Amino acid sequence: MLVAVFVFWVCSIVGAAAQSNDAAVVQVLAFEDQDLVNQGTGYYVDGAGTVVTAGHLLRRQNKIFIVGNDGERRPAAIVKMLGDIDFAILRVSTSPKGGVSPVTFAAVPPAKSDVLSINGYWATGSEPERGWSLFGPERPDFIAAVQEKGNPVSAVVESASDSGAVLFAAVGRGAYGGPALNSCARVVGMVARAPAKSDDDLWKPHIIEPRISLVSSQRIITLLRDAGVAPSVAAKDCKAEVASKEKAASAKAAKAVKKRKAAEQKAKQAEKKAKEAEKKAAEADKEKEKAKKETERVKQDTTKAVEGLSQRVDEKSKALQAEQEQRERYMIYGGIAVLVLLILSFLLWSKRKRDLRNAEAEIEIANARFNDCLLEGTDAAGAPLALRLSGRDLMKSPNGIVFGRNPDMTDIVIADDTVSRRHARIMVRDNRLYLEDLGSTGGTRVNGEALAADGGPANVATNDVIELGGVKLTLKVLEG
């Protein structure tokens, strides 16, 4: 009765431990009747319930059970066992519900200095001492080891060959028969008895030495195929697989970076357009405010002029009334008439003299000459543009010729958004050309130097480059 309770308790612990492992890794329990005589690790190698484990675990048994991660205990039978390399093939009588997930073997064996991981069921330290009787040692006094948290453990390959490898690791006795995995989770071998150890040595209480023997996956694959088992083998080397994944990840990351940069560029362009729109809106508001102020000024000037005219009319009316009263009072109509005649004569003489002076000035202007001018270049959009200025018109315009965008406010219209309504003035003084900025928004430049709105006119000559906002023109004074 006590033995049955003990076995049930052992199996409960084993089931709880198995649930924390990979589905392919199982606990191997060897019984002689009701007594547990050995325990270790194994793993499924196909979907038919074939298990690989260490051969020495099956000594002195007449019943074998496999406990998977579902906690169920399933009977197993030996298919093949090779004592010289501590290797055995088992097959369970019933597969777990939903089938099993067998391991995949590595395409190539491990190399020296590779870092592997070992899966299995073990506890630290050695098992308790076996009991003694008058007839020699009794059955081993231990329970199925519980896999500790943190398993699997890392191992470093000290040496490797086609048949096996030697590792450095720290595992418990229950790790016998457990799989060693590379970084791609492919099986590269099985933990086995060291060549210098016998089954009797392993029957004694012990822990696995730091140097662990490994049966290579290539040898296991050959033995399985000889036994009619078809194991799953990776198509390519783990390093090539990792390199391929890294390359794919790198390409994906590069694509993501490119996409992110494109999005950032698009956002920058949108931001730039928004700023340009804000700038144009601000300029429009500025022009609107300027027009409003100009309208208000004209209104004020008109009001003042009307008020002044009304005042002068009133004053004149009062003066005339006073004059009439004076004429009636003193009867001096004759004197006033003479005075008026003299005043009219003087005004006529003054007007004639002024007209003669103006006529002489017009004749002088009409006789004065200045060569025609040609302005050639491009507008802000890069389209060609040419303007011809008559020398006679320049001489006849004492206030100069005005360039601008508004036809009602300028003499020469330049239909370009970068040119202000009244942008600049060109004039002739002392038979020389001068250019003056009229407070334009885009500015006026001569050979790259900006003209200040309050700096007065600047002298210009043939081959000078004149910029009106975004319009760029070269001046030519024509000969003849």
Backbone torsions as a table, in degrees:
resi	resn	phi	psi	omega
1	MET	NA	-46.5	178.8
2	LEU	-62.8	-39.0	178.4
3	VAL	-61.9	-44.0	-179.9
4	ALA	-61.7	-43.2	177.6
5	VAL	-62.2	-41.4	-179.4
6	PHE	-62.0	-45.5	179.9
7	VAL	-63.2	-43.3	178.5
8	PHE	-60.1	-40.9	179.2
9	TRP	-65.4	-42.0	178.0
10	VAL	-59.8	-47.1	-177.7
11	CYS	-65.2	-34.5	177.4
12	SER	-63.0	-43.1	178.3
13	ILE	-64.0	-43.6	-179.9
14	VAL	-60.3	-44.1	-179.7
15	GLY	-61.6	-42.2	179.8
16	ALA	-64.2	-38.5	179.9
17	ALA	-70.3	-38.3	-176.0
18	ALA	-64.5	-30.4	-177.3
19	GLN	-66.6	-17.8	-177.5
20	SER	-92.5	0.6	-177.2
21	ASN	-102.7	171.1	172.7
22	ASP	-60.5	148.2	-174.4
23	ALA	-61.3	-26.7	-176.8
24	ALA	-80.5	-22.7	-175.7
25	VAL	-88.3	133.2	-176.1
26	VAL	-131.7	164.1	173.6
27	GLN	-93.6	134.4	177.0
28	VAL	-107.1	121.3	-179.4
29	LEU	-117.7	125.5	178.6
30	ALA	-108.9	124.4	-178.6
31	PHE	-117.0	145.4	164.3
32	GLU	-113.2	106.7	-170.4
33	ASP	57.5	-116.6	-178.7
34	GLN	-97.5	1.2	-175.8
35	ASP	-98.8	131.6	173.4
36	LEU	-78.0	117.5	-176.6
37	VAL	-106.2	-17.2	178.3
38	ASN	-163.3	155.3	176.6
39	GLN	-150.4	150.2	-179.1
40	GLY	-168.3	-152.7	-173.5
41	THR	-125.2	154.0	172.9
42	GLY	-150.3	-178.5	178.4
43	TYR	-157.3	146.6	178.9
44	TYR	-70.6	138.3	179.7
45	VAL	-117.3	-5.6	173.3
46	ASP	-153.1	177.6	-178.0
47	GLY	-83.5	-2.1	-178.4
48	ALA	-92.5	4.5	178.6
49	GLY	90.1	22.8	177.2
50	THR	-82.6	131.1	-176.6
51	VAL	-121.7	138.9	174.8
52	VAL	-106.5	137.2	178.6
53	THR	-152.8	179.8	177.3
54	ALA	-79.8	133.8	-174.1
55	GLY	-66.6	-33.4	-174.5
56	HIS	-67.7	-16.9	178.9
57	LEU	-66.8	-19.8	-172.8
58	LEU	-96.0	11.6	178.7
59	ARG	-73.1	143.4	175.4
60	ARG	59.8	35.1	-179.7
61	GLN	-119.6	158.0	170.2
62	ASN	-131.5	1.6	174.8
63	LYS	-146.6	134.8	179.4
64	ILE	-122.7	134.6	177.3
65	PHE	-126.3	143.7	175.5
66	ILE	-112.9	128.8	178.3
67	VAL	-116.0	114.1	179.6
68	GLY	-90.8	-170.5	-176.3
69	ASN	-75.4	-3.7	173.8
70	ASP	-87.9	-4.1	177.1
71	GLY	84.0	-4.1	-179.8
72	GLU	-79.8	141.1	177.8
73	ARG	-98.2	120.5	-176.0
74	ARG	-118.7	132.2	177.1
75	PRO	-65.0	148.7	178.6
76	ALA	-137.6	153.3	178.3
77	ALA	-122.7	152.5	180.0
78	ILE	-78.8	127.4	174.1
79	VAL	-92.0	-44.3	-179.4
80	LYS	-157.0	144.2	179.0
81	MET	-142.3	131.6	178.1
82	LEU	-120.5	105.2	-177.1
83	GLY	-70.4	-26.7	-176.3
84	ASP	-67.8	-28.5	178.9
85	ILE	-114.6	11.4	177.3
86	ASP	57.0	56.8	-174.1
87	PHE	-137.0	138.7	178.1
88	ALA	-145.8	147.9	175.6
89	ILE	-114.9	126.9	178.6
90	LEU	-117.7	162.6	172.6
91	ARG	-140.6	126.5	-179.3
92	VAL	-76.8	152.3	-178.0
93	SER	-75.4	-34.0	179.5
94	THR	-134.0	135.6	179.2
95	SER	-85.2	154.2	177.2
96	PRO	-61.1	156.8	176.7
97	LYS	-61.0	134.0	-177.8
98	GLY	85.1	2.3	179.0
99	GLY	81.4	-173.7	-179.3
100	VAL	-119.2	161.9	176.9
101	SER	-113.1	94.0	-176.5
102	PRO	-69.8	160.3	177.9
103	VAL	-75.6	165.2	173.0
104	THR	-115.2	129.1	-179.1
105	PHE	-84.1	148.3	179.3
106	ALA	-70.5	149.8	-179.5
107	ALA	-73.8	-28.9	-178.6
108	VAL	-131.4	153.6	179.9
109	PRO	-71.3	165.6	178.3
110	PRO	-70.4	158.2	178.0
111	ALA	-111.4	162.8	179.5
112	LYS	-57.7	138.0	179.1
113	SER	78.0	-0.1	174.1
114	ASP	-64.3	148.2	176.2
115	VAL	-102.2	122.0	-179.5
116	LEU	-115.5	172.2	173.2
117	SER	-128.1	143.8	-177.7
118	ILE	-115.0	126.2	176.7
119	ASN	-102.2	145.9	177.2
120	GLY	170.1	-172.3	-178.9
121	TYR	-119.2	112.5	178.9
122	TRP	-157.8	164.3	170.8
123	ALA	-122.7	156.1	-179.1
124	THR	-71.2	156.8	179.9
125	GLY	79.7	-178.6	179.9
126	SER	-97.0	163.6	178.1
127	GLU	-70.6	162.4	177.7
128	PRO	-64.3	159.2	177.7
129	GLU	-62.4	147.2	174.9
130	ARG	-75.4	154.4	178.8
131	GLY	-74.6	166.7	-179.4
132	TRP	-127.3	152.2	176.1
133	SER	-142.9	-178.9	179.4
134	LEU	-63.1	-21.1	-175.2
135	PHE	-106.3	19.0	176.6
136	GLY	107.8	-172.0	-177.0
137	PRO	-64.3	140.0	175.7
138	GLU	-84.2	-169.3	177.6
139	ARG	-64.5	153.3	-179.6
140	PRO	-59.3	133.9	-176.4
141	ASP	-97.2	76.6	178.7
142	PHE	-146.8	165.5	175.6
143	ILE	-114.0	165.0	178.0
144	ALA	-62.6	124.9	-175.8
145	ALA	-66.0	144.8	178.4
146	VAL	-95.3	130.2	179.3
147	GLN	-64.8	126.8	-178.2
148	GLU	-81.8	155.0	177.4
149	LYS	-63.6	136.2	-177.7
150	GLY	108.4	-14.1	174.3
151	ASN	-70.0	143.2	5.4
152	PRO	-75.6	168.2	179.1
153	VAL	-109.8	157.9	179.5
154	SER	-85.7	149.8	178.4
155	ALA	-141.3	147.2	-179.4
156	VAL	-114.6	133.9	-179.1
157	VAL	-76.0	119.5	176.4
158	GLU	-85.2	-42.6	177.4
159	SER	-151.2	155.6	-177.0
160	ALA	-148.2	148.2	175.7
161	SER	-146.0	-179.7	-179.8
162	ASP	-66.3	-27.9	-176.6
163	SER	-89.6	-25.2	-178.5
164	GLY	-179.0	-168.4	-177.6
165	ALA	-152.5	162.5	174.5
166	VAL	-117.9	130.8	-176.3
167	LEU	-119.2	158.8	167.0
168	PHE	-103.4	121.7	178.5
169	ALA	-163.4	169.2	178.2
170	ALA	-128.3	98.2	-179.8
171	VAL	-130.7	164.2	177.9
172	GLY	-86.9	174.2	-175.1
173	ARG	-61.3	-29.8	-178.4
174	GLY	-69.2	-5.7	179.9
175	ALA	-75.3	-12.0	177.1
176	TYR	-54.8	132.1	-179.4
177	GLY	88.4	-5.5	-177.7
178	GLY	-78.5	155.4	-179.2
179	PRO	-83.8	145.0	170.7
180	ALA	-104.9	128.4	-173.4
181	LEU	-114.6	144.7	173.4
182	ASN	-86.7	-173.4	-175.3
183	SER	-68.2	-13.6	177.3
184	CYS	-98.0	12.0	-179.1
185	ALA	63.5	29.8	174.2
186	ARG	-99.3	141.8	-178.8
187	VAL	-76.3	124.2	178.2
188	VAL	-108.7	-3.3	178.2
189	GLY	171.0	-179.7	-178.9
190	MET	-128.9	137.4	177.6
191	VAL	-67.0	125.1	-175.1
192	ALA	-135.4	174.1	178.0
193	ARG	-63.9	139.2	176.0
194	ALA	-66.0	146.7	-178.0
195	PRO	-56.3	-29.9	-177.1
196	ALA	-82.6	-6.1	-177.1
197	LYS	-98.1	146.5	174.0
198	SER	-107.6	170.2	177.3
199	ASP	-61.6	-34.8	178.2
200	ASP	-63.5	-39.2	177.4
201	ASP	-61.0	-39.8	-177.6
202	LEU	-75.1	-18.6	177.3
203	TRP	-71.6	-23.0	-179.1
204	LYS	-81.1	155.3	176.2
205	PRO	-60.5	131.3	180.0
206	HIS	-166.4	170.0	169.2
207	ILE	-119.5	158.1	179.6
208	ILE	-69.6	134.9	180.0
209	GLU	-66.9	160.9	179.3
210	PRO	-56.8	-31.5	176.2
211	ARG	-88.1	114.3	-175.6
212	ILE	-106.4	134.4	177.0
213	SER	-85.7	145.5	-176.8
214	LEU	-132.6	129.0	169.5
215	VAL	-83.8	125.8	-172.6
216	SER	-68.0	153.6	179.2
217	SER	-65.2	-32.1	179.9
218	GLN	-64.0	-40.6	179.5
219	ARG	-70.5	-39.6	177.7
220	ILE	-61.8	-42.6	179.5
221	ILE	-59.8	-43.5	179.5
222	THR	-62.9	-44.4	-179.4
223	LEU	-65.1	-38.7	179.4
224	LEU	-65.6	-44.3	179.9
225	ARG	-64.9	-37.0	176.3
226	ASP	-62.6	-30.5	-179.6
227	ALA	-88.5	6.4	178.7
228	GLY	83.8	15.9	178.9
229	VAL	-100.9	137.2	-179.7
230	ALA	-108.0	92.2	-179.1
231	PRO	-75.3	159.6	175.8
232	SER	-86.2	127.0	-178.1
233	VAL	-121.9	134.0	180.0
234	ALA	-60.8	144.5	-176.9
235	ALA	-72.7	-27.3	-178.1
236	LYS	-146.2	170.6	-177.6
237	ASP	-63.4	146.8	-179.5
238	CYS	-59.3	-41.5	-178.2
239	LYS	-63.2	-40.0	177.8
240	ALA	-66.4	-37.6	178.5
241	GLU	-64.9	-43.8	178.8
242	VAL	-63.8	-41.9	179.7
243	ALA	-62.9	-40.5	179.1
244	SER	-63.2	-43.6	178.6
245	LYS	-65.3	-40.6	178.9
246	GLU	-64.0	-39.2	179.0
247	LYS	-64.6	-43.9	178.8
248	ALA	-63.4	-41.7	178.8
249	ALA	-64.8	-39.0	179.1
250	SER	-64.8	-42.0	179.1
251	ALA	-64.1	-40.1	179.0
252	LYS	-64.9	-41.1	179.0
253	ALA	-65.5	-41.1	179.2
254	ALA	-62.9	-39.8	178.6
255	LYS	-64.4	-41.0	178.9
256	ALA	-64.2	-40.5	179.0
257	VAL	-63.5	-43.5	179.8
258	LYS	-62.0	-42.6	179.4
259	LYS	-64.2	-41.1	179.8
260	ARG	-64.9	-42.3	179.4
261	LYS	-63.6	-39.9	178.0
262	ALA	-62.4	-41.3	178.6
263	ALA	-64.4	-40.8	178.9
264	GLU	-64.5	-41.2	179.3
265	GLN	-63.5	-41.3	179.2
266	LYS	-64.1	-40.6	178.9
267	ALA	-64.6	-39.9	178.4
268	LYS	-63.2	-42.5	179.1
269	GLN	-62.8	-41.7	178.6
270	ALA	-63.5	-40.5	178.8
271	GLU	-64.2	-39.7	179.6
272	LYS	-63.6	-44.4	179.2
273	LYS	-63.3	-39.3	179.1
274	ALA	-63.1	-41.7	178.9
275	LYS	-64.6	-41.0	178.6
276	GLU	-62.7	-41.2	178.4
277	ALA	-63.6	-41.1	177.8
278	GLU	-62.9	-40.0	179.9
279	LYS	-63.8	-44.8	179.6
280	LYS	-64.4	-39.2	178.5
281	ALA	-63.7	-40.5	178.5
282	ALA	-64.2	-41.0	178.7
283	GLU	-64.2	-40.5	178.8
284	ALA	-63.4	-42.4	177.4
285	ASP	-62.3	-38.8	179.8
286	LYS	-64.7	-44.1	178.8
287	GLU	-64.2	-38.6	179.3
288	LYS	-64.2	-43.2	179.1
289	GLU	-65.1	-38.8	179.4
290	LYS	-64.0	-42.8	178.8
291	ALA	-64.3	-38.1	178.8
292	LYS	-62.6	-44.4	178.9
293	LYS	-64.5	-39.4	179.3
294	GLU	-64.0	-42.8	178.5
295	THR	-62.1	-41.2	179.3
296	GLU	-64.7	-40.4	179.9
297	ARG	-64.5	-44.2	179.6
298	VAL	-62.1	-39.7	178.8
299	LYS	-62.2	-44.1	179.4
300	GLN	-64.2	-42.7	179.3
301	ASP	-62.6	-40.8	179.9
302	THR	-64.5	-41.9	179.0
303	THR	-61.9	-44.3	179.3
304	LYS	-64.1	-39.0	-179.4
305	ALA	-65.9	-42.1	179.7
306	VAL	-64.4	-43.5	178.7
307	GLU	-62.5	-41.8	179.2
308	GLY	-64.5	-40.7	179.1
309	LEU	-64.3	-42.5	179.2
310	SER	-62.3	-41.6	179.5
311	GLN	-64.2	-41.3	-179.6
312	ARG	-66.8	-36.9	178.7
313	VAL	-63.8	-43.0	178.7
314	ASP	-62.6	-45.0	-179.8
315	GLU	-62.3	-40.5	-179.5
316	LYS	-66.7	-40.1	178.5
317	SER	-61.3	-42.7	178.8
318	LYS	-65.0	-39.4	179.8
319	ALA	-64.3	-43.1	179.3
320	LEU	-63.0	-39.8	179.2
321	GLN	-64.4	-42.3	178.8
322	ALA	-65.3	-38.6	179.9
323	GLU	-65.1	-40.6	178.5
324	GLN	-63.1	-43.7	178.8
325	GLU	-62.0	-38.9	-179.6
326	GLN	-66.5	-42.3	179.7
327	ARG	-63.4	-41.6	179.1
328	GLU	-66.4	-34.7	-176.3
329	ARG	-75.4	-42.6	-172.5
330	TYR	-106.0	-6.6	176.7
331	MET	53.2	53.5	-177.6
332	ILE	-114.1	37.8	-177.1
333	TYR	-58.3	-37.4	-177.8
334	GLY	-64.7	-43.8	179.9
335	GLY	-63.0	-38.6	-179.6
336	ILE	-66.1	-39.4	-179.7
337	ALA	-62.7	-45.8	178.9
338	VAL	-60.2	-44.4	-179.7
339	LEU	-60.3	-41.1	-179.7
340	VAL	-64.2	-42.2	179.4
341	LEU	-61.2	-43.0	178.6
342	LEU	-62.4	-41.4	-179.7
343	ILE	-64.0	-43.7	-179.7
344	LEU	-62.6	-41.1	179.5
345	SER	-61.6	-43.4	179.7
346	PHE	-63.6	-41.5	180.0
347	LEU	-64.9	-41.2	178.7
348	LEU	-63.9	-41.9	179.0
349	TRP	-63.6	-42.9	179.3
350	SER	-63.6	-42.2	179.8
351	LYS	-64.1	-41.9	-179.3
352	ARG	-64.5	-42.0	179.2
353	LYS	-62.9	-40.7	179.8
354	ARG	-66.7	-38.7	178.9
355	ASP	-64.6	-40.3	178.6
356	LEU	-63.6	-40.8	179.5
357	ARG	-64.9	-41.6	178.2
358	ASN	-66.0	-38.7	179.6
359	ALA	-64.3	-42.2	178.0
360	GLU	-60.9	-40.6	179.6
361	ALA	-65.0	-39.0	179.4
362	GLU	-67.2	-38.3	178.0
363	ILE	-64.0	-41.9	178.9
364	GLU	-62.3	-42.3	178.7
365	ILE	-66.1	-41.2	-179.2
366	ALA	-63.4	-35.3	180.0
367	ASN	-81.4	-21.6	-180.0
368	ALA	-68.2	148.3	-177.5
369	ARG	-129.2	145.7	171.4
370	PHE	-148.3	136.4	-175.2
371	ASN	-64.9	151.9	175.4
372	ASP	-64.7	154.9	-179.8
373	CYS	-121.6	145.1	178.5
374	LEU	-123.7	127.6	176.6
375	LEU	-113.4	116.7	-178.5
376	GLU	-124.4	143.5	177.9
377	GLY	169.8	-143.3	-176.7
378	THR	-136.3	154.7	173.7
379	ASP	-84.7	-173.8	-176.1
380	ALA	-63.6	-26.4	-179.9
381	ALA	-88.0	-0.8	178.9
382	GLY	91.2	3.0	179.2
383	ALA	-77.1	144.7	-178.8
384	PRO	-65.6	148.6	-177.0
385	LEU	-148.4	135.3	179.3
386	ALA	-139.6	135.5	178.5
387	LEU	-129.7	135.1	177.3
388	ARG	-116.7	129.4	-179.7
389	LEU	-110.8	127.8	177.9
390	SER	-75.8	130.7	177.4
391	GLY	-63.1	-33.6	179.6
392	ARG	-66.6	-43.0	179.1
393	ASP	-62.6	-38.4	178.7
394	LEU	-62.5	-41.4	-178.6
395	MET	-70.2	-31.6	-178.6
396	LYS	-81.6	-7.9	-177.0
397	SER	-109.7	91.0	-179.1
398	PRO	-62.0	-27.3	178.7
399	ASN	-91.8	4.9	176.2
400	GLY	84.1	176.2	179.2
401	ILE	-108.2	130.8	-173.9
402	VAL	-100.6	132.1	172.4
403	PHE	-96.8	145.2	175.5
404	GLY	177.9	178.6	-177.1
405	ARG	-91.6	-24.2	-175.6
406	ASN	-91.9	117.1	-178.4
407	PRO	-66.1	-22.6	-179.3
408	ASP	-81.4	-12.1	-173.6
409	MET	-120.2	-0.9	-174.6
410	THR	-133.8	164.4	176.5
411	ASP	-92.1	-36.6	177.9
412	ILE	-122.9	122.2	-176.2
413	VAL	-92.8	128.9	173.3
414	ILE	-117.7	106.9	-176.1
415	ALA	-81.3	76.8	178.1
416	ASP	-139.1	135.1	-175.4
417	ASP	-64.2	-21.6	-178.5
418	THR	-84.2	-6.6	-179.9
419	VAL	-96.5	134.2	179.6
420	SER	-74.6	169.1	-179.4
421	ARG	-61.2	-48.2	171.0
422	ARG	-120.2	101.1	-167.8
423	HIS	-95.4	-54.4	-175.4
424	ALA	-153.1	164.5	-179.1
425	ARG	-128.4	136.7	174.8
426	ILE	-117.5	137.6	-173.7
427	MET	-148.9	165.7	177.6
428	VAL	-111.1	126.8	175.7
429	ARG	-134.4	121.7	179.3
430	ASP	55.2	42.4	176.3
431	ASN	62.2	27.6	176.3
432	ARG	-131.5	149.2	-179.0
433	LEU	-87.4	140.7	176.8
434	TYR	-132.7	144.7	178.7
435	LEU	-121.4	135.4	-177.2
436	GLU	-133.1	132.2	175.3
437	ASP	-80.2	136.7	-176.2
438	LEU	-105.9	38.4	179.7
439	GLY	74.7	35.9	-177.6
440	SER	-69.1	157.6	177.6
441	THR	-77.0	-45.1	-177.3
442	GLY	-80.2	-12.2	177.8
443	GLY	84.6	158.4	178.3
444	THR	-123.8	130.4	-177.7
445	ARG	-129.5	141.5	175.2
446	VAL	-119.1	114.8	-177.6
447	ASN	55.7	38.3	175.5
448	GLY	89.1	-10.3	-178.5
449	GLU	-98.6	127.9	-176.5
450	ALA	-75.0	143.1	174.9
451	LEU	-96.2	127.3	178.1
452	ALA	-74.4	143.8	-177.8
453	ALA	-63.9	-28.7	-178.8
454	ASP	-109.1	18.3	-176.8
455	GLY	-94.8	-1.0	-179.8
456	GLY	82.8	171.6	-177.6
457	PRO	-71.8	152.9	178.8
458	ALA	-119.3	139.8	-179.7
459	ASN	-70.1	136.1	177.1
460	VAL	-128.2	153.4	-177.6
461	ALA	-143.7	177.9	180.0
462	THR	-54.2	138.9	178.2
463	ASN	76.5	1.3	173.2
464	ASP	-71.4	140.9	178.1
465	VAL	-96.7	119.4	-178.0
466	ILE	-108.1	129.2	179.4
467	GLU	-117.9	121.2	176.2
468	LEU	-111.2	95.6	-173.4
469	GLY	65.5	-119.8	178.0
470	GLY	-94.2	0.5	179.3
471	VAL	-88.1	131.3	-176.5
472	LYS	-122.8	117.6	-174.5
473	LEU	-129.5	145.1	176.5
474	THR	-107.6	129.4	-176.2
475	LEU	-85.0	132.5	173.2
476	LYS	-128.6	120.3	172.2
477	VAL	-90.7	112.5	-173.4
478	LEU	-73.4	149.1	179.3
479	GLU	-90.2	152.3	176.0
480	GLY	82.4	NA	NA
